[in-house]
Amino acid sequence: MKPPIVTEHLTLFPANRRDDRFLGTLFYEAADPYAVTLSYVDHATEAETSATFARTLLVDYLKKPQWIGPDRVVFGPHTEPGHTVITIAPDDPKASGGDVTLYCSTEMLQQFTSATLREVPLGAEDPWIDWHAELAMLLPDRQRTIAVRQTAPADVFDGWGTGVLTAHWEHADAVVVQVADADGLLLTWQVNGASLACQAVEARRAGNSWFRLALPGDDCDVLLRCEDVYAFLAGVGGAAA
């Protein structure tokens, strides 16, 4: 079952520029069920800002509106009824500019939070966690972003793209290959690590720097670069080689 995603667009007002306003987006994905991300682009600086915080921070604030937030993001009641103040500290404490203070509609925060709780109630988060992805983030050698080339029917995609190689956590000699198609859909295959190494070696011996990933029964030709595969397999060692 594909993890549900909840998004909510809301108007943000910078506290130091009362006449300005810009669009912000709240994002929640059940694959990372404890977190919420707020992102926006400030008109004055043209800088994109994204801040991730615990979903329970929103839940607790909306239950009892008071200043709350021990980390980078802090919520508090605005003097104007029906609005909430959001203070976001910079990623780097030494960065110039200091905290950013915004305010928005409390109703929009409530609408978004209620939608996330309908999808994933409090206490039901753990079954949704993609532990494979979480562990891969903790040990980056087990995952590598690569360039790919795809040659397929015109209605699928034809050109360059980006893929990810990941060492499988449960199967020692397995590699997960993921490639996004032209529609942004993630195509996923599991291949044998030893076979992947042999394909790269054979291509190199034939004087080729790229090789077609052997995917029996699949119509999409995905080309991987030998150098990327070598570097990935060297990084994961026995896990996939």
Salt bridges, closest charged atoms under 4 A:
ASP20 OD2 - ARG17 NH2 3.19
ASP20 OD1 - HIS43 ND1 3.21
ASP42 OD1 - ARG17 NH2 2.66
GLU80 OE2 - HIS83 ND1 3.69
ASP91 OD1 - ARG72 NH1 2.85
GLU125 OE2 - ARG55 NH2 3.11
ASP221 OD1 - ARG212 NE 2.52
ASP228 OD2 - ARG225 NE 3.25
